Amino acid sequence: MANLVIDIGNTRIKSALFEKAELVWEGVFDELPDAIDSWSIHKFDNCLVSSVRWTKEELQQFLSFDFIYLTSQTEIPISNSYGSPATLGLDRIAAAIGGWQFAGKGPVLVIDLGSCITFEFVNQDNDYLGGAISPGLTMRAKAMNSLTARLPLVEVAEKPKNRIGDSTITCMQIGIWYGVEYELIGQIQAYEKEYPKIKVFVCGGDAQSFVSLAKDHIFVVPNLVLHGLNCILNHNVE
């Protein structure tokens, strides 16, 4: 059974083809027509679409195939105890489910390093409880630039070579990078203290930048959201 999963964000369209739980193809696009041309080459039995840009009705005008449109009402393979499920970002629950699937059971902590950093927790009863949201690398750099009179906008794509800055730019880069790194370490350690058997998954656009955090129970899976969407799709069609 072949599945196509599509994650339409504000700027990019991510998609993947799965054979059951195995990822066999992945494509990232800037424009919908380019994505449609690529999808038309592949054969698939089922499709799930998550979109923050277009409604189901709008997408039906462009897509020639049937699809399940992900909403807060869509059935998922774990319980959801989030206090306001209608406001929960679909990428957040998909990431949580992706980590839960890889782990096989809870407790699981999923950290998504994108524009924001999100922490998603599924407990030992396979119940999604929520987590935390904080600014990502680029957002922190933009905040210091836009909310001060003199601080420049700095690049933070790579880990600083030193821990002591010798200029305003390097001080900012060090502060941003290690602020995030120590936040991740602190959150992970706090969860580990309460849930010693927890498994941690790191995903998102900046995940590879923090691959050094990976160890026996911490795994870096950049496309975890797509795996989670596929798990949701399988749950709805099987």
KEZALUM-712249 format. One line per 3 residues: number of its first residue (from 1); for each residue x, y, z of N, C-alpha, C. Coordinates in Angstrom, 2 decimals. Layout:
NUM = X,Y,Z,X,Y,Z,X,Y,Z ~ ...
***
This chain:
1 = 0.85,-1.20,0.00,0.00,0.00,0.00,0.88,1.24,0.00 ~ 0.75,2.06,-1.02,1.56,3.27,-1.16,0.78,4.49,-0.65 ~ 1.45,5.30,0.15,0.84,6.51,0.70,1.62,7.74,0.27
4 = 0.90,8.79,-0.10,1.51,10.09,-0.33,1.06,11.01,0.79 ~ 2.02,11.61,1.49,1.68,12.58,2.53,2.25,13.93,2.13 ~ 1.47,14.98,2.39,1.81,16.32,1.94,1.67,17.28,3.11
7 = 2.73,18.04,3.36,2.73,19.02,4.45,2.96,20.39,3.83 ~ 1.90,21.19,3.74,1.97,22.51,3.11,2.13,23.56,4.19 ~ 3.33,24.13,4.28,3.60,25.17,5.25,3.44,26.55,4.65
10 = 3.87,27.56,5.39,3.72,28.93,4.91,4.66,29.24,3.75 ~ 5.80,28.58,3.69,6.77,28.89,2.64,7.11,27.71,1.75 ~ 7.07,26.49,2.29,7.48,25.33,1.50,6.43,24.22,1.56
13 = 6.47,23.37,0.56,5.59,22.21,0.48,6.46,20.96,0.57 ~ 6.30,20.22,1.65,7.07,18.99,1.86,6.16,17.80,1.59 ~ 6.70,16.79,0.97,5.90,15.61,0.66,6.78,14.37,0.67
16 = 6.13,13.22,0.84,6.88,11.95,0.87,5.97,10.82,0.44 ~ 6.58,9.82,-0.14,5.88,8.60,-0.53,6.36,7.47,0.37 ~ 5.39,6.73,0.93,5.69,5.63,1.84,5.10,4.34,1.31
19 = 5.81,3.26,1.54,5.25,1.92,1.40,5.02,1.42,2.82 ~ 3.78,1.51,3.27,3.43,1.28,4.67,4.22,2.26,5.54 ~ 5.22,1.80,6.30,5.97,2.71,7.17,7.33,3.08,6.61
22 = 7.67,2.59,5.42,9.00,2.82,4.84,8.97,4.02,3.88 ~ 9.84,4.97,4.13,9.97,6.14,3.26,10.72,5.75,1.99 ~ 10.10,5.98,0.83,10.73,5.60,-0.44,11.04,6.80,-1.33
25 = 10.42,7.95,-1.04,10.70,9.15,-1.82,10.31,10.37,-1.01 ~ 11.07,11.45,-1.20,10.77,12.70,-0.50,11.03,13.87,-1.43 ~ 10.15,14.86,-1.43,10.32,16.03,-2.28,9.89,17.29,-1.57
28 = 10.65,18.37,-1.77,10.35,19.67,-1.17,10.21,20.69,-2.30 ~ 9.15,21.50,-2.25,8.84,22.42,-3.34,8.48,23.80,-2.79 ~ 8.72,24.80,-3.63,8.33,26.17,-3.28,6.96,26.51,-3.81
31 = 6.59,25.93,-4.95,5.32,26.27,-5.61,4.47,25.02,-5.82 ~ 3.16,25.17,-5.70,2.24,24.05,-5.84,2.27,23.42,-7.22 ~ 2.33,24.17,-8.33,2.38,23.53,-9.65,3.57,22.59,-9.82
34 = 4.73,22.98,-9.29,5.90,22.11,-9.36,5.68,20.83,-8.56 ~ 5.04,20.97,-7.40,4.76,19.80,-6.58,3.79,18.86,-7.28 ~ 2.75,19.43,-7.88,1.74,18.61,-8.57,2.38,17.83,-9.72
37 = 3.27,18.49,-10.47,3.96,17.79,-11.57,4.74,16.60,-11.04 ~ 5.38,16.75,-9.91,6.17,15.67,-9.34,5.28,14.56,-8.81 ~ 4.20,14.92,-8.12,3.30,13.91,-7.57,2.65,13.06,-8.67
40 = 2.42,13.67,-9.84,1.75,12.97,-10.92,2.58,11.80,-11.46 ~ 3.88,11.82,-11.21,4.76,10.75,-11.68,4.59,9.49,-10.84 ~ 4.19,9.66,-9.59,4.14,8.55,-8.64,2.76,7.92,-8.58
43 = 2.74,6.64,-8.27,1.49,5.92,-8.05,1.31,5.71,-6.55 ~ 0.12,5.99,-6.06,-0.16,5.82,-4.63,-1.63,5.49,-4.45 ~ -1.91,4.86,-3.32,-3.27,4.42,-3.02,-4.03,5.41,-2.14
46 = -3.31,6.08,-1.27,-3.95,6.98,-0.31,-3.13,8.25,-0.18 ~ -3.79,9.32,0.25,-3.09,10.59,0.41,-3.66,11.35,1.61 ~ -2.75,11.97,2.36,-3.13,12.84,3.48,-2.47,14.19,3.26
49 = -3.24,15.26,3.43,-2.72,16.61,3.26,-2.89,17.40,4.55 ~ -1.81,18.01,4.99,-1.85,18.96,6.09,-1.46,20.32,5.52 ~ -2.29,21.33,5.72,-2.04,22.61,5.08,-2.40,23.78,5.99
52 = -1.49,24.74,6.08,-1.78,26.00,6.76,-2.05,27.11,5.76 ~ -1.93,26.79,4.48,-2.05,27.81,3.43,-3.38,27.75,2.68 ~ -3.88,26.54,2.41,-5.10,26.39,1.64,-6.09,25.49,2.35
55 = -7.37,25.77,2.16,-8.43,24.94,2.71,-8.60,23.68,1.86 ~ -9.37,22.75,2.36,-9.66,21.53,1.61,-10.35,21.87,0.29 ~ -11.30,22.79,0.33,-12.05,23.16,-0.88,-11.14,23.81,-1.91
58 = -10.21,24.63,-1.47,-9.28,25.25,-2.40,-8.36,24.22,-3.04 ~ -7.87,23.28,-2.25,-6.97,22.26,-2.78,-7.69,21.32,-3.75 ~ -8.96,21.08,-3.51,-9.72,20.20,-4.41,-9.80,20.77,-5.82
61 = -9.63,22.07,-5.95,-9.63,22.68,-7.28,-8.33,22.43,-8.03 ~ -7.27,22.12,-7.30,-5.96,21.92,-7.92,-5.57,20.45,-8.05 ~ -5.96,19.64,-7.07,-5.50,18.25,-7.02,-6.50,17.34,-7.72
64 = -5.99,16.46,-8.55,-6.84,15.56,-9.33,-7.10,14.24,-8.64 ~ -6.60,14.06,-7.44,-6.75,12.81,-6.72,-7.46,13.07,-5.39 ~ -8.04,12.02,-4.84,-8.71,12.11,-3.54,-7.67,12.18,-2.42
67 = -8.04,12.84,-1.35,-7.13,12.95,-0.22,-7.92,13.17,1.06 ~ -7.28,12.80,2.16,-7.81,13.12,3.50,-7.17,14.43,3.92 ~ -8.00,15.37,4.35,-7.50,16.67,4.77,-7.40,16.67,6.30
70 = -6.20,16.85,6.80,-5.95,16.76,8.23,-6.53,17.95,8.98 ~ -7.33,17.67,10.00,-7.87,18.68,10.90,-7.75,18.18,12.33 ~ -8.18,18.99,13.26,-8.16,18.58,14.67,-9.17,17.47,14.94
73 = -10.08,17.23,13.99,-11.09,16.18,14.15,-10.66,14.85,13.55 ~ -9.55,14.83,12.82,-9.08,13.59,12.19,-8.66,12.58,13.25 ~ -9.03,11.33,13.05,-8.65,10.28,14.00,-7.13,10.10,14.01
76 = -6.56,9.95,15.21,-5.12,9.73,15.35,-4.89,8.48,16.21 ~ -3.71,7.86,16.10,-3.47,6.58,16.78,-3.12,6.69,18.26 ~ -3.08,7.90,18.82,-2.83,8.07,20.25,-3.92,8.96,20.82
79 = -4.02,8.97,22.15,-4.97,9.87,22.80,-4.43,11.29,22.79 ~ -5.33,12.26,22.86,-4.93,13.66,22.84,-5.58,14.38,24.02 ~ -4.75,14.71,25.02,-5.25,15.40,26.21,-4.86,16.88,26.23
82 = -4.51,17.41,25.06,-4.17,18.84,24.98,-5.40,19.65,25.37 ~ -5.18,20.71,26.13,-6.29,21.49,26.66,-7.13,22.19,25.63 ~ -6.51,22.60,24.50,-7.27,23.29,23.44,-6.89,22.66,22.10
85 = -7.41,21.47,21.81,-7.01,20.74,20.59,-7.27,21.49,19.31 ~ -8.26,22.38,19.28,-8.57,23.13,18.06,-7.45,24.12,17.72 ~ -6.65,24.52,18.71,-5.56,25.47,18.47,-4.21,24.79,18.31
88 = -4.18,23.49,18.47,-2.92,22.75,18.39,-2.44,22.66,16.94 ~ -1.22,23.09,16.69,-0.65,23.01,15.35,-0.58,21.58,14.87 ~ -1.05,21.33,13.65,-1.09,19.97,13.14,0.30,19.38,12.96
91 = 1.29,20.24,12.69,2.66,19.76,12.59,3.17,19.29,13.94 ~ 2.66,19.89,15.01,3.09,19.50,16.35,2.59,18.09,16.69 ~ 1.32,17.83,16.45,0.79,16.51,16.78,1.38,15.46,15.83
94 = 1.64,15.85,14.57,2.25,14.91,13.62,3.67,14.54,14.06 ~ 4.43,15.51,14.54,5.78,15.24,15.03,5.73,14.31,16.24 ~ 4.80,14.59,17.14,4.66,13.74,18.33,4.34,12.30,17.95
97 = 3.44,12.13,16.98,3.06,10.79,16.54,4.21,10.11,15.81 ~ 4.98,10.88,15.05,6.15,10.32,14.39,7.15,9.76,15.38 ~ 7.43,10.51,16.44,8.34,10.03,17.47,7.78,8.83,18.20
100 = 6.50,8.88,18.51,5.84,7.76,19.18,5.92,6.49,18.33 ~ 5.74,6.62,17.02,5.81,5.46,16.14,7.22,4.87,16.13 ~ 8.23,5.73,16.03,9.61,5.24,16.03,9.95,4.55,17.34
103 = 9.46,5.12,18.45,9.78,4.55,19.76,9.00,3.27,20.03 ~ 7.83,3.15,19.43,7.00,1.98,19.67,6.01,2.17,20.80 ~ 6.31,3.10,21.71,5.44,3.42,22.83,6.01,4.64,23.54
106 = 5.25,5.21,24.48,5.75,6.30,25.28,6.51,5.77,26.50 ~ 7.17,6.65,27.24,7.20,8.10,27.06,8.16,8.55,25.97 ~ 7.74,9.60,25.25,8.52,10.14,24.14,8.50,11.66,24.21
109 = 9.66,12.27,23.98,9.77,13.71,23.83,10.25,14.01,22.42 ~ 9.50,14.84,21.70,9.89,15.24,20.35,10.21,16.73,20.36 ~ 11.39,17.08,19.86,11.82,18.48,19.78,11.93,18.86,18.31
112 = 11.13,19.82,17.90,11.11,20.27,16.50,11.80,21.62,16.42 ~ 12.95,21.65,15.71,13.76,22.86,15.61,13.45,23.58,14.30 ~ 12.45,24.43,14.31,12.07,25.20,13.14,12.13,26.68,13.47
115 = 11.22,27.46,12.89,11.15,28.88,13.23,10.99,29.05,14.73 ~ 10.12,28.23,15.31,10.03,28.09,16.76,10.56,26.71,17.14 ~ 10.94,26.57,18.39,11.31,25.27,18.94,10.12,24.76,19.71
118 = 9.64,23.59,19.33,8.50,23.01,20.05,8.92,21.72,20.73 ~ 8.39,21.52,21.91,8.62,20.31,22.69,7.29,19.60,22.83 ~ 7.22,18.35,22.37,5.98,17.58,22.40,6.19,16.31,23.22
121 = 5.26,16.06,24.15,5.43,14.92,25.05,4.25,13.95,24.96 ~ 4.60,12.67,24.77,3.63,11.58,24.83,4.03,10.68,26.00 ~ 3.09,10.45,26.94,3.45,9.71,28.15,3.44,8.20,27.96
124 = 3.67,7.50,29.03,3.76,6.04,28.97,2.42,5.38,28.65 ~ 1.33,6.12,28.78,0.00,5.62,28.41,-0.36,5.99,26.97 ~ 0.64,6.43,26.20,0.44,6.83,24.80,-0.59,7.95,24.68
127 = -0.47,8.90,25.59,-1.37,10.05,25.64,-0.56,11.32,25.41 ~ -0.93,12.09,24.38,-0.23,13.35,24.10,-0.71,14.41,25.08 ~ 0.24,15.01,25.81,-0.12,15.97,26.84,0.14,17.41,26.44
130 = 1.07,17.65,25.50,1.46,19.02,25.13,2.96,19.18,25.27 ~ 3.40,20.36,25.67,4.84,20.57,25.80,5.18,22.02,26.01 ~ 5.97,22.60,25.09,6.42,23.98,25.21,6.78,24.53,23.84
133 = 6.78,25.86,23.75,7.16,26.55,22.51,8.09,27.70,22.88 ~ 9.21,27.82,22.15,10.13,28.93,22.37,10.72,29.38,21.04 ~ 11.38,30.53,20.98,11.93,31.03,19.71,13.07,30.15,19.19
136 = 13.13,29.97,17.87,14.21,29.23,17.24,15.43,30.11,17.00 ~ 16.45,29.54,16.37,17.71,30.25,16.14,17.50,31.56,15.39 ~ 16.86,31.50,14.23,16.69,32.69,13.40,15.78,33.71,14.06
139 = 14.75,33.24,14.74,13.83,34.15,15.41,14.54,34.93,16.51 ~ 15.46,34.28,17.22,16.20,34.97,18.27,17.11,36.04,17.67 ~ 17.74,35.70,16.54,18.61,36.68,15.88,17.80,37.88,15.41
142 = 16.64,37.64,14.81,15.79,38.72,14.31,15.24,39.56,15.45 ~ 14.94,38.93,16.56,14.41,39.67,17.71,15.44,40.65,18.26 ~ 16.68,40.21,18.41,17.72,41.10,18.92,17.98,42.26,17.97
145 = 17.86,42.00,16.68,18.08,43.05,15.68,16.93,44.05,15.66 ~ 15.70,43.54,15.66,14.54,44.42,15.48,14.11,45.13,16.76 ~ 14.45,44.58,17.91,14.00,45.15,19.17,15.07,45.97,19.89
148 = 16.21,46.20,19.23,17.26,47.06,19.77,17.63,48.12,18.73 ~ 18.37,49.12,19.17,18.73,50.22,18.26,19.98,49.92,17.45 ~ 20.90,49.12,17.98,22.21,48.99,17.33,22.66,47.56,17.03
151 = 21.99,46.56,17.55,22.46,45.20,17.31,22.14,44.78,15.88 ~ 23.12,44.21,15.18,22.92,43.81,13.78,22.17,42.48,13.68 ~ 21.75,42.15,12.47,21.16,40.84,12.21,22.30,39.89,11.88
154 = 22.44,38.83,12.65,23.58,37.92,12.48,23.12,36.57,11.95 ~ 24.06,35.87,11.32,23.81,34.51,10.84,24.17,33.53,11.96 ~ 23.35,32.49,12.11,23.62,31.49,13.15,23.45,30.08,12.58
157 = 23.92,29.89,11.36,23.73,28.60,10.68,24.68,27.53,11.19 ~ 25.79,27.94,11.78,26.79,26.97,12.24,27.16,27.24,13.69 ~ 27.59,26.18,14.36,27.99,26.30,15.76,29.25,27.18,15.86
160 = 29.25,28.17,16.74,30.44,29.02,16.90,31.67,28.21,17.30 ~ 32.81,28.62,16.82,34.05,27.90,17.11,34.53,28.14,18.54 ~ 34.14,29.28,19.12,34.56,29.62,20.47,33.35,29.86,21.36
163 = 33.58,29.82,22.66,32.51,30.12,23.61,32.60,31.56,24.13 ~ 33.70,32.24,23.82,33.88,33.62,24.26,33.95,34.50,23.02 ~ 32.98,35.39,22.86,32.96,36.28,21.71,33.92,37.44,21.87
166 = 34.54,37.84,20.74,35.46,38.99,20.79,34.96,40.15,19.96 ~ 33.67,40.10,19.58,33.03,41.19,18.86,31.54,41.11,19.14 ~ 30.83,42.18,18.80,29.38,42.17,19.02,28.73,41.02,18.26
169 = 29.15,40.81,17.01,28.57,39.76,16.18,28.82,38.38,16.77 ~ 30.08,38.10,17.14,30.37,36.77,17.68,29.72,36.56,19.05 ~ 29.61,37.63,19.84,28.92,37.51,21.13,27.45,37.15,20.93
172 = 26.83,37.76,19.93,25.43,37.45,19.64,25.28,36.02,19.13 ~ 26.16,35.62,18.24,26.09,34.26,17.68,26.25,33.22,18.79 ~ 27.21,33.44,19.67,27.44,32.52,20.78,26.24,32.49,21.71
175 = 25.71,33.66,22.03,24.56,33.74,22.92,23.35,33.02,22.36 ~ 23.10,33.21,21.06,21.95,32.57,20.42,22.14,31.05,20.38 ~ 23.30,30.63,19.87,23.52,29.19,19.65,23.49,28.42,20.97
178 = 24.31,28.86,21.93,24.40,28.11,23.17,23.15,28.31,24.04 ~ 22.43,29.41,23.83,21.15,29.56,24.50,20.20,28.46,24.09 ~ 20.18,28.16,22.80,19.34,27.07,22.31,19.87,25.72,22.78
181 = 21.18,25.51,22.62,21.74,24.21,22.99,21.50,23.88,24.45 ~ 21.73,24.86,25.34,21.54,24.59,26.77,20.07,24.47,27.12 ~ 19.22,25.15,26.37,17.78,24.97,26.57,17.38,23.53,26.24
184 = 17.89,23.02,25.12,17.58,21.64,24.74,18.09,20.67,25.79 ~ 19.34,20.85,26.21,19.92,19.95,27.20,19.14,20.02,28.50 ~ 18.79,21.23,28.92,18.05,21.39,30.18,16.68,20.75,30.14
187 = 15.96,20.93,29.03,14.64,20.32,28.90,14.75,18.79,28.89 ~ 15.71,18.28,28.12,15.88,16.83,28.04,16.20,16.25,29.42 ~ 17.10,16.90,30.14,17.48,16.39,31.46,16.31,16.44,32.44
190 = 15.48,17.47,32.33,14.32,17.57,33.22,13.32,16.44,32.94 ~ 13.09,16.13,31.66,12.19,15.03,31.31,12.79,13.69,31.73 ~ 14.11,13.54,31.53,14.78,12.29,31.90,14.67,12.03,33.40
193 = 14.72,13.08,34.20,14.64,12.92,35.65,13.28,12.37,36.06 ~ 12.22,12.85,35.39,10.87,12.40,35.73,10.48,11.12,35.01 ~ 11.04,10.93,33.80,10.71,9.75,33.00,12.02,9.08,32.54
196 = 12.65,8.27,33.39,13.97,7.70,33.09,14.03,6.89,31.80 ~ 12.90,6.31,31.37,12.90,5.47,30.17,12.50,6.25,28.91 ~ 12.50,7.55,28.98,12.04,8.37,27.85,13.00,8.26,26.66
199 = 12.41,8.32,25.46,13.20,8.42,24.23,12.94,9.80,23.64 ~ 14.00,10.39,23.09,13.94,11.77,22.60,14.24,11.79,21.11 ~ 13.42,12.52,20.36,13.61,12.66,18.91,13.72,14.14,18.58
202 = 14.70,14.48,17.75,14.93,15.86,17.33,14.68,15.93,15.83 ~ 13.85,16.89,15.40,13.52,17.02,13.98,13.48,18.49,13.60 ~ 13.13,18.76,12.33,13.00,20.14,11.88,14.20,20.64,11.09
205 = 14.06,21.84,10.57,15.06,22.41,9.68,16.43,22.58,10.30 ~ 16.50,22.83,11.60,17.79,23.03,12.27,18.25,21.79,13.02 ~ 17.59,20.66,12.81,17.91,19.44,13.57,19.35,19.00,13.37
208 = 19.81,19.02,12.11,21.16,18.54,11.83,22.22,19.40,12.51 ~ 21.90,20.65,12.81,22.86,21.52,13.48,23.16,21.05,14.89 ~ 22.23,20.28,15.47,22.41,19.83,16.84,22.52,18.31,16.92
211 = 23.06,17.72,15.84,23.21,16.26,15.79,24.15,15.76,16.87 ~ 25.00,16.63,17.41,25.94,16.21,18.46,25.21,15.81,19.74 ~ 23.94,16.20,19.87,23.17,15.82,21.06,22.76,14.36,21.02
214 = 22.81,13.74,19.83,22.34,12.36,19.68,23.20,11.40,20.50 ~ 22.51,10.48,21.18,23.19,9.41,21.90,22.23,8.23,21.96 ~ 22.43,7.32,22.93,21.71,6.05,22.88,20.20,6.17,22.90
217 = 19.64,7.23,23.49,18.19,7.38,23.54,17.72,8.70,22.93 ~ 18.61,9.40,22.26,18.27,10.66,21.59,18.57,10.50,20.10 ~ 17.57,10.67,19.26,17.69,10.38,17.84,17.33,11.62,17.02
220 = 18.10,11.88,15.97,17.84,13.00,15.06,17.17,12.44,13.81 ~ 15.91,12.84,13.57,15.14,12.41,12.40,14.53,13.67,11.79 ~ 15.21,14.32,10.84,14.75,15.62,10.33,13.33,15.60,9.76
223 = 12.92,14.51,9.09,11.61,14.47,8.44,10.56,13.75,9.29 ~ 10.66,13.88,10.58,9.78,13.15,11.49,8.31,13.50,11.30 ~ 8.01,14.75,10.95,6.62,15.16,10.74,5.98,14.34,9.62
226 = 6.73,14.10,8.54,6.19,13.31,7.43,5.91,11.88,7.88 ~ 6.78,11.32,8.70,6.54,9.98,9.24,5.27,9.98,10.10 ~ 5.08,11.04,10.87,3.88,11.14,11.69,2.62,11.24,10.85
229 = 2.67,12.03,9.78,1.52,12.14,8.87,1.20,10.79,8.24 ~ 2.23,10.04,7.89,1.99,8.72,7.30,1.36,7.78,8.32 ~ 1.78,7.87,9.57,1.19,7.05,10.62,-0.29,7.39,10.80
232 = -0.62,8.67,10.75,-2.02,9.10,10.84,-2.82,8.57,9.67 ~ -2.24,8.64,8.47,-2.92,8.16,7.27,-3.18,6.66,7.37 ~ -2.17,5.89,7.76,-2.35,4.46,7.91,-3.45,4.14,8.92
235 = -3.50,4.91,10.00,-4.51,4.70,11.03,-5.92,4.90,10.48 ~ -6.07,5.80,9.50,-7.39,6.13,8.97,-7.83,5.24,7.82 ~ -6.89,4.56,7.18,-7.28,3.74,6.01,-7.22,2.25,6.30
238 = -6.57,1.86,7.38,-6.46,0.43,7.67,-7.66,-0.06,8.47
***
